[in-house]
Amino acid sequence: KMVKYSVLLPTYNERENLPIIVYLLIREFKKNNTDYEIIVIDDNSPDGTLEIATQLQKIYGEDRILLRPRAGKLGLGTAYVHGLKSATGEFVIILDADMSHHPKFIAQFIALQQKTGCDIVTGTRYKTGGGVYGWDVIRKLISCTANYLTQIMLWPGCSDVTGSFRLYKKEVLEHLVSCVISKGYVFQMEMMVRAKQHGYSVEEVPITFVDRVYGESKISSKEIIGFWMGLMKLFATT
């Protein structure tokens, strides 16, 4: 039986990016003869992202593009829970819909998982071959500092804790999402901390992260403060 991969794609105001990321995903899966489905979880985007997703579903088929819209912005963790209910793949891929994560790396994720049998493959910007393009010095400093402090305080077992380009065994993602209490920017970090806590195996693939071309970044000063608060909370409780 062919292994199937479910892509969870949470969206909010991504009407320009969604057609391109979907095209790149499908091109990658077809090129590597991989069975797939793409689950779009739109949080009631005012820019008409859902209408674009509906058009993409007509083009690529309802078996390939699944639409699971929600009433509003309810957080990343709950978006994954919502999408997982519809996922039929043995593995789940998460990435940002804004094209900062290029689907060309997915083949490496899959190959590494098949080779090692690991529970999670995560993309990393902080190993040889990885990197960040299009960020200003402040954004780079925030990300590097966040990762550095997390390494010192929590020993998460991976080099890029705030990244959101990952491949999970479906049951592992379901379990981790049920354990995680954080919201916002700190959510991805807690996922890796809990993965280590529960003894899940993690492998890394160097990736290049490119800042979004269209739309506004979702990270605010409130998110950054929330990250530090979440880091301290995890430090106190793990």
N, C-alpha and C positions, 0 to 999 in steps of 0.2 A: 504493500500500500504506500502511495506517495505521501510524504510528510507535508502537512499544510501549515502555513504561517498566517496568523491574523495580525494585521497592522491596526493599532489603535491610534486614531488621529483626532485629538481634541482640537477644536477650532473656536476662535473668537475674532471676528473681523479679518478674515483671511481670503476674501474673494479673489484677489489678484494672485495669491500664492497657491491656492488649492488646486487649480487645474494643472499647474506645472509640477507640483510635488506628486500628484496622482499619476500624471503621465510618466514621470521619472521612476516611480515605484513600479508601475506596470511594465515599463520597458525592462527594468532590471530583473523582475521575476520571470518575464517571458524569455529573456536572454539566457537565463540559467535554468529554464524549464522547471520552475518552482511553483507549486500550488499555493494559492494565496486568496485572501479577502482583505478589503480595506474598510474599516468601520469608522465612519465620520461621526464624531460626537460634538455637535455644534451647540453652543450655549446661547442661543437666541441672538446671534450677531445682528446688529442693526444695519450692517452694510450689505446684507443679502447673501452671505456665505452659503446659507442653506439652499437658496435657489440655484446657485452655481453647482452645489453638490448634487442636486436633483437632476440637473442637466448632464452631469458626469455619469450619474447612474444610468441614464438613458443611453449614453454612448457605450459604456463598458459593461453594462448588465447588472441586474439586481443581485446576482450571485457573487459578483466581484466587489461592488460598492454597496455597503449597507449604511443606511442613514438612521442614526439614533439620537435625534435632537433632544435638548432639555430646555426647561423653561427660562433659565438664566445662568449667570456665572456662579457655579456651585463648587468650584475647586477641582484641582487636578486629580486628587485621589478618588473622589466620587465619580469623576469622568471615566477613570479606568474601571471602576466597579461596574458602572453602567454599561460600558462597552464590552466588558468580559462576559456579561450575561448572554451576549449574542455571538461571542467568539467560538468558532468550531475548529480552530487549528490546535495542534498539539503544542505549538510555540506561539508566543506573542511578541511582536516588535513594537516598541514605542519610539516615536521621534517627533520633533516639532514640525508643524505644518508650514512654518515660515521659510523653509528652504535653508535654514542654517545647518541642517544635517542632510548631507547628500546621500541618496539611496545607493550610490555606487559602492558604499562600504558594507552593505548588507550581505553580499556574497562572502566577504571575509568573516563576518559574524557567524554565518551559518556553517562555513567550513571549520572554523575554530570550535564551535559547539559540537559538531559531528566528530571531530578529531579527539576532543577531550572528554566529551560527555558531560560537560559542566552544566550547572543550573542557570547561570546568568552570563551573558557576554555584554560588557559595557564599552562604549566608545570612550576614549580618553584623549584629551587635548594636551596632556602633560607628560607624555612619553615620547621618545624619539620617533619622528614620523608624524606626530600630531601637532596641532597648532591652532591659532585663532587669527582670523582676518577680518578687518573692518571695525574692530573695537578701538575706542580711544584709551588713553593711558589709565584713566579713572576706572573704567569698566574692567580692564585687565587686572588692575590692582585689587579691586573688590573680589574678583573670581579667584585670583591666586591666593589672597589672604584667607578667603573662606576655606579653600582647600587645604592650605597650610595649617590653619588652626584646627580644622577637623582631624587632620592626620595626627597632630600632637595630642589632642584631647581624647579622641575616640578610637584611633587605630582601626579604620574601617576596612582595611584589606584591599583597597583599590586606590588608584592615583587621582581619579576625577570623580569626586562625590556629588558635585552639583550638575553633572551632565544629565541629559535626558534622551540619549540615543542608546537604547538597550534592547537586548533579546532575552526573553525569559521562557523557561518552561512554564506552560500555562498554569499548572497547579502551584508552582512556586510564586508566581505573581499574585495569584488569588490569595495565597497564605500571607504574603508580605503586606499586601494592601489592607488585609484585615487586622494586621498588627500595628500599622502606622497611625500615629495620632496627629502628626504635623500637617500643616496646610502650607500652600504657597511655595516659596523658593526652597525652604528647608525640607520639603517632602522628599525630593530625590535623594538627599543626603541620608535621611532616616531610613529609606529603603535599603541602602547599602549597609548601614550600621546594623539593621535588623537581619539582613542576609547573613552577615558574619556571626551574629548572635545565635542564629538558628543553624549554623554549620553548612550553609549553602556554598557551593563552589562558584567562584567568580573568575572569569578570564577577561582580558582587555585587548582591544584593537585600537591602535592609534588612528585618530580621525582628524580631519581639518574642519573646524567650525567657522562658518562664514556668516557675518552679521546679516540680518534680514535686509532684503532689497526693498520690499513694499511694506507699508504699515508701520505702526509704532511698537517699540519694545514694551513688553508687559512688566518689566522690572522697575519698581519705584523705590523711593527712599523708605516707604512703609514696609516693602518686601525685605529690604536689606536689614532694617531693624528687627523684623520678624525672624530673619535668619539667625542673627546673633542670639536672640531670645531662645529660639529653638535649639541652637547649639548648646547653650548653657543648660537648658532643661534636659537634653539628652545626656550631657556630661554628668548631671546630678542623678540621673535615673538608670544609666546603663553600666 
